[in-house]
Amino acid sequence: MGLKCGIIGITNIGKTTLFNCVSETRVATSNFAFSTNKSNLGQVKVPDERLFQIDSLIHSARVMPTTVDIIDIPGLTKGSSKGEGVGNSFLADIRNCDALIHVVRCFDDPNLPHIESTVDPVRDRETIDLELQVKDLDSIEKRMVKFEKAAKVGEKTAKRGLEVTTAIKDHLENFQNVRSMNLTKEEEEFVADLCLLTSKPVIYVCNVDEASAVNGNAYSTRFISSVSLEGAEVLIIAAKSEAEIAELESAEDRQAFLSELNLEEPGVNKLIRSAFTILNLEVFFTAGPKEVRAWTIHKGATAPEAAGVIHSDLQRGFIRAEVMKYKDFLALGSEAACRDAGKLYVEGKNYIVEDGDILHIRFNV
């Protein structure tokens, strides 16, 4: 399954620098606002040490991590929803994302002027939120008109749809994001196709200077306090430094640089794992002589649904899944040992796949 995360924020805050940290695609950065007219697309391999632990026992021809698509969306500004700055052409890119990585600037740099002249991450977040809320309000008001017309001709669900959209409209007009409403599944169905911008789960990234990579600074502390009631995760990342680390060829050099910053691992690794968490995702593995591979599924997925992620034919012709738990496989050392120890389980169509399961799908089409 594909997963798309959009990097958003105002212009000149280091979004593209963060993109270069995580993506295998490298793009140029600029000190000028609105210096690009398109979103950057990239892909990042999800860090998972379990893959390599499995491969250490199997010695497959290749190791294939699961991936996340990253979209670096050009910086927005006041009035973007009405066509200001780069205009609202990039809001469609946000609409197509599963989750948002909202970057705020928490560093001073006289060579990178702030579009508002001063650094204020709380203000910048409010600016972006307002633009997305305005766009969502426009979408909701159009949907309300449709429900009103349908209600007049007696359509059964139209009245309920109007109630839901009216509540969303009131929420947005109070400068609140749709995700904070905690809509029920029944309520979400009335607006699901709108892909409301403020309904998407969000991770905040405080982009700090190198000296603040571990503990943050006054800017990030104030920002974290401002979003404390949201329950969203806030990560502190020194994007410029981590982009430099990502450019190093050897793992030893990268680790040495991290050690200088007093970091155990790149902050972007935490970022990708956080994206999995907020989207309710998990990973299962397939393992054999040709490859050890990680696959992404939603929590609660059944064995046939997991098989379908590999290939639709496997789901269509699913017979059973042979399942080994990652810890059992690591402790016993092989599939044969797991089978002999009674740790290889044969599961049917109702089996709920767990994070870290190693699956072998039996099927017939």
C-alpha positions as CSV (number, residue, x, y, z in Angstrom):
1,M,0.0,0.0,0.0
2,G,1.2,3.5,-0.8
3,L,1.7,6.1,1.9
4,K,2.2,9.8,1.1
5,C,3.4,12.4,3.6
6,G,3.3,16.0,2.6
7,I,5.8,18.5,4.1
8,I,4.1,21.8,4.6
9,G,4.9,25.2,6.2
10,I,5.4,28.8,5.2
11,T,8.2,29.7,2.8
12,N,11.9,29.8,3.9
13,I,11.7,27.5,6.9
14,G,13.8,24.6,5.7
15,K,11.2,22.3,4.3
16,T,13.2,21.4,1.3
17,T,16.3,20.8,3.5
18,L,14.2,18.4,5.5
19,F,13.1,16.7,2.3
20,N,16.7,16.2,1.4
21,C,17.3,14.5,4.7
22,V,14.8,11.8,4.2
23,S,14.5,11.4,0.5
24,E,16.8,9.6,-2.0
25,T,15.9,12.5,-4.3
26,R,18.1,15.6,-3.8
27,V,16.8,19.0,-4.9
28,A,18.3,22.5,-4.7
29,T,17.4,24.8,-1.8
30,S,17.1,28.6,-2.1
31,N,17.2,31.7,0.2
32,F,14.4,33.3,-1.9
33,A,10.7,33.0,-1.1
34,F,8.5,31.4,-3.8
35,S,11.5,30.3,-5.8
36,T,9.9,27.1,-7.0
37,N,6.7,26.4,-8.9
38,K,6.2,22.7,-8.3
39,S,6.2,20.2,-5.5
40,N,9.2,17.9,-5.1
41,L,8.5,14.2,-5.1
42,G,10.7,11.6,-3.4
43,Q,10.7,8.3,-1.7
44,V,12.2,7.2,1.6
45,K,13.1,3.8,2.9
46,V,11.5,3.1,6.3
47,P,14.3,2.3,8.8
48,D,13.7,-1.1,10.4
49,E,16.6,-3.0,11.9
50,R,14.4,-6.2,12.0
51,L,14.9,-6.7,8.3
52,F,18.6,-7.0,8.6
53,Q,18.3,-9.3,11.7
54,I,16.2,-11.6,9.6
55,D,18.6,-11.4,6.7
56,S,21.5,-12.3,9.0
57,L,20.0,-15.7,9.4
58,I,18.7,-16.2,5.8
59,H,21.3,-14.4,3.7
60,S,18.9,-13.4,1.0
61,A,20.0,-12.0,-2.4
62,R,18.5,-8.6,-1.3
63,V,16.8,-6.7,1.5
64,M,13.8,-4.5,0.6
65,P,12.5,-2.1,3.2
66,T,9.0,-0.7,2.8
67,T,8.8,2.9,1.6
68,V,7.0,6.1,2.1
69,D,6.4,8.8,-0.6
70,I,7.4,12.3,0.5
71,I,6.1,15.4,-1.1
72,D,7.9,18.7,-0.5
73,I,5.1,21.2,-1.0
74,P,6.3,24.8,-1.8
75,G,5.9,27.3,1.0
76,L,2.5,28.9,1.6
77,T,1.8,32.3,3.0
78,K,-1.2,34.5,4.0
79,G,-3.8,34.4,1.4
80,S,-2.6,31.2,-0.3
81,S,-6.2,29.8,-0.3
82,K,-7.2,32.9,-2.3
83,G,-4.3,32.8,-4.7
84,E,-1.6,34.8,-2.9
85,G,2.1,33.9,-3.1
86,V,2.3,30.6,-5.0
87,G,-1.5,30.6,-5.0
88,N,-3.6,27.6,-4.1
89,S,-2.4,25.3,-6.8
90,F,-0.4,23.3,-4.2
91,L,-3.4,22.8,-1.9
92,A,-4.3,19.9,-4.2
93,D,-1.0,18.2,-3.4
94,I,-1.9,18.5,0.3
95,R,-5.3,17.0,-0.4
96,N,-3.7,13.9,-1.8
97,C,-1.5,13.2,1.2
98,D,-2.3,10.7,3.9
99,A,-0.5,12.7,6.7
100,L,1.1,16.1,7.0
101,I,4.6,17.0,8.3
102,H,4.2,20.6,9.4
103,V,7.6,22.3,9.7
104,V,8.1,25.4,11.7
105,R,11.2,27.5,11.8
106,C,13.0,27.6,15.2
107,F,16.3,29.1,14.2
108,D,17.9,32.5,13.4
109,D,19.8,33.0,10.2
110,P,20.5,36.5,8.7
111,N,21.2,34.9,5.4
112,L,17.8,33.3,5.2
113,P,15.3,36.1,5.8
114,H,11.9,35.3,7.2
115,I,9.0,36.3,5.1
116,E,7.4,38.0,8.2
117,S,10.8,39.6,9.2
118,T,10.8,37.8,12.6
119,V,11.0,34.2,13.7
120,D,7.8,33.1,15.4
121,P,6.8,29.4,14.9
122,V,3.5,29.9,16.8
123,R,2.4,32.6,14.4
124,D,3.6,30.6,11.4
125,R,1.6,27.6,12.4
126,E,-1.5,29.7,12.8
127,T,-1.0,31.2,9.4
128,I,-0.9,27.8,7.7
129,D,-3.8,26.5,9.7
130,L,-5.9,29.5,8.8
131,E,-5.2,29.0,5.0
132,L,-6.2,25.3,5.2
133,Q,-9.3,26.1,7.3
134,V,-10.4,28.7,4.7
135,K,-10.1,26.2,1.9
136,D,-12.0,23.5,3.9
137,L,-14.7,26.0,4.7
138,D,-15.2,26.6,1.0
139,S,-15.5,22.9,0.3
140,I,-18.0,22.4,3.2
141,E,-20.2,25.3,2.2
142,K,-20.5,23.8,-1.4
143,R,-21.4,20.4,0.1
144,M,-24.0,22.0,2.3
145,V,-25.7,23.5,-0.7
146,K,-26.0,20.0,-2.2
147,F,-27.5,18.6,1.0
148,E,-30.0,21.4,1.2
149,K,-31.2,20.7,-2.3
150,A,-31.4,17.0,-1.7
151,A,-33.3,17.5,1.6
152,K,-35.9,19.5,-0.2
153,V,-36.7,16.6,-2.5
154,G,-36.9,14.1,0.4
155,E,-33.5,12.3,0.1
156,K,-33.3,10.2,3.3
157,T,-29.7,10.9,4.3
158,A,-29.5,14.5,3.2
159,K,-30.9,15.9,6.5
160,R,-28.2,14.1,8.5
161,G,-25.6,15.1,6.1
162,L,-26.6,18.7,6.5
163,E,-26.3,18.4,10.3
164,V,-22.8,17.0,10.0
165,T,-21.6,19.6,7.5
166,T,-23.1,22.4,9.6
167,A,-21.3,21.3,12.6
168,I,-18.0,21.1,10.6
169,K,-18.7,24.6,9.3
170,D,-19.2,26.0,12.8
171,H,-16.0,24.3,13.9
172,L,-13.9,25.8,11.1
173,E,-15.4,29.2,11.6
174,N,-14.1,29.0,15.2
175,F,-10.6,28.6,13.7
176,Q,-10.4,24.9,14.7
177,N,-9.2,22.0,12.5
178,V,-11.5,19.2,11.5
179,R,-9.2,16.5,13.0
180,S,-10.0,17.9,16.5
181,M,-13.7,17.1,16.1
182,N,-13.1,13.3,16.4
183,L,-15.8,12.5,13.8
184,T,-17.5,9.1,13.9
185,K,-17.2,6.8,10.9
186,E,-20.8,7.6,10.1
187,E,-20.1,11.3,10.1
188,E,-16.9,11.0,8.1
189,E,-18.8,9.3,5.3
190,F,-20.6,12.5,4.5
191,V,-17.4,14.3,3.7
192,A,-14.8,11.6,3.1
193,D,-14.6,12.4,-0.7
194,L,-13.7,16.0,0.1
195,C,-10.4,15.0,1.6
196,L,-10.5,17.9,4.0
197,L,-7.1,19.5,4.5
198,T,-7.4,20.0,8.2
199,S,-8.8,16.5,8.8
200,K,-5.4,14.9,8.1
201,P,-3.2,13.7,10.9
202,V,-0.2,16.0,11.5
203,I,3.3,15.7,13.0
204,Y,5.1,19.0,13.9
205,V,8.8,19.4,13.2
206,C,10.7,22.2,15.0
207,N,13.6,22.9,12.6
208,V,16.4,24.1,14.9
209,D,20.0,25.1,14.6
210,E,22.8,22.5,15.1
211,A,23.4,23.5,18.8
212,S,19.8,22.8,19.6
213,A,19.5,19.4,18.0
214,V,19.1,17.5,21.2
215,N,17.2,19.7,23.6
216,G,15.7,22.4,21.4
217,N,15.7,26.1,22.2
218,A,13.4,28.9,23.3
219,Y,11.6,28.9,20.0
220,S,10.8,25.2,20.1
221,T,9.9,25.3,23.8
222,R,7.3,28.0,23.2
223,F,5.9,26.1,20.1
224,I,5.6,22.8,22.0
225,S,3.7,24.6,24.7
226,S,1.3,26.2,22.1
227,V,0.2,22.8,20.7
228,S,0.2,20.8,23.9
229,L,-3.6,20.4,23.9
230,E,-3.6,19.0,20.4
231,G,-2.0,15.7,21.4
232,A,0.1,15.8,18.2
233,E,3.7,14.6,18.2
234,V,6.4,17.3,18.0
235,L,9.9,16.4,16.9
236,I,13.0,18.5,17.1
237,I,15.3,18.1,14.1
238,A,18.3,20.1,13.0
239,A,17.5,19.7,9.3
240,K,20.5,21.5,7.9
241,S,22.9,19.3,9.9
242,E,21.0,16.1,9.1
243,A,21.0,16.9,5.4
244,E,24.8,17.1,5.6
245,I,24.9,13.8,7.4
246,A,22.7,12.2,4.6
247,E,25.2,13.3,2.0
248,L,28.0,11.3,3.7
249,E,28.7,8.0,1.9
250,S,29.9,5.7,4.7
251,A,27.9,4.6,7.7
252,E,30.9,5.2,9.9
253,D,31.1,8.8,8.9
254,R,27.4,9.3,9.4
255,Q,27.5,7.8,12.8
256,A,30.5,9.9,13.8
257,F,28.6,13.1,12.8
258,L,25.6,12.0,14.8
259,S,27.8,11.4,17.8
260,E,29.2,14.9,17.5
261,L,25.6,16.1,17.8
262,N,24.9,13.8,20.7
263,L,22.2,11.9,18.7
264,E,21.8,8.2,18.7
265,E,20.0,8.1,15.4
266,P,18.9,10.6,12.7
267,G,15.8,12.6,13.8
268,V,14.3,11.8,10.4
269,N,14.1,8.1,11.4
270,K,11.9,9.1,14.3
271,L,9.8,11.2,11.9
272,I,9.0,8.3,9.6
273,R,8.2,6.0,12.5
274,S,5.9,8.7,13.9
275,A,4.1,8.8,10.5
276,F,3.4,5.1,10.8
277,T,2.0,5.5,14.3
278,I,-0.4,8.4,13.5
279,L,-1.7,6.5,10.4
280,N,-2.3,3.3,12.4
281,L,0.1,1.3,10.2
282,E,2.4,-1.6,10.9
283,V,4.8,-3.9,9.1
284,F,5.0,-7.6,8.2
285,F,7.8,-9.5,6.5
286,T,8.3,-12.1,3.8
287,A,11.6,-13.9,3.8
288,G,13.3,-16.3,1.4
289,P,16.4,-16.9,-0.6
290,K,15.6,-14.2,-3.2
291,E,14.7,-11.4,-0.8
292,V,13.7,-10.3,2.7
293,R,11.0,-7.7,2.4
294,A,8.9,-5.4,4.6
295,W,5.3,-4.6,3.7
296,T,3.0,-2.0,5.1
297,I,-0.6,-2.7,6.3
298,H,-3.2,-1.0,8.5
299,K,-3.4,-2.3,12.0
300,G,-6.2,-4.9,12.2
301,A,-5.6,-6.2,8.6
302,T,-6.5,-9.9,8.1
303,A,-4.1,-12.4,6.5
304,P,-5.9,-12.2,3.1
305,E,-5.7,-8.4,3.2
306,A,-2.0,-8.6,3.9
307,A,-1.6,-11.0,1.0
308,G,-3.3,-8.5,-1.2
309,V,-0.6,-6.0,-0.4
310,I,1.9,-8.3,-2.0
311,H,-0.3,-9.1,-5.0
312,S,-4.0,-9.1,-5.7
313,D,-3.8,-12.7,-6.9
314,L,-2.6,-13.8,-3.5
315,Q,-5.7,-12.3,-1.8
316,R,-8.1,-13.6,-4.4
317,G,-6.7,-17.2,-4.2
318,F,-5.8,-17.1,-0.5
319,I,-5.8,-20.6,1.2
320,R,-3.8,-20.0,4.4
321,A,-0.9,-18.2,5.9
322,E,2.1,-19.8,7.6
323,V,3.1,-17.4,10.4
324,M,6.3,-17.0,12.4
325,K,6.7,-14.4,15.1
326,Y,9.8,-12.2,14.6
327,K,11.1,-12.9,18.1
328,D,10.6,-16.7,17.8
329,F,12.4,-16.7,14.4
330,L,15.3,-14.7,15.8
331,A,15.6,-16.9,18.9
332,L,15.4,-20.2,17.0
333,G,17.3,-19.2,13.9
334,S,15.4,-20.8,11.1
335,E,12.0,-21.7,9.7
336,A,12.7,-25.4,10.3
337,A,13.5,-24.8,13.9
338,C,10.3,-22.8,14.4
339,R,8.3,-25.6,12.8
340,D,10.0,-28.2,15.0
341,A,9.4,-26.1,18.1
342,G,5.7,-25.6,17.3
343,K,6.3,-21.9,16.6
344,L,5.2,-21.9,13.0
345,Y,1.4,-21.3,13.0
346,V,-1.0,-22.1,10.2
347,E,-3.7,-19.4,10.1
348,G,-6.8,-18.9,8.1
349,K,-8.8,-16.0,6.6
350,N,-9.8,-14.5,9.9
351,Y,-6.2,-14.2,11.3
352,I,-5.3,-10.6,12.3
353,V,-1.7,-9.9,11.2
354,E,0.5,-8.5,14.0
355,D,3.4,-6.1,13.6
356,G,6.6,-8.1,12.9
357,D,4.9,-11.3,11.7
358,I,6.8,-13.2,9.0
359,L,4.3,-14.6,6.6
360,H,4.4,-17.3,3.9
361,I,1.1,-17.2,1.9
362,R,-0.4,-20.3,0.4
363,F,-2.8,-19.6,-2.5
364,N,-4.4,-21.0,-5.6
365,V,-5.8,-19.1,-8.6
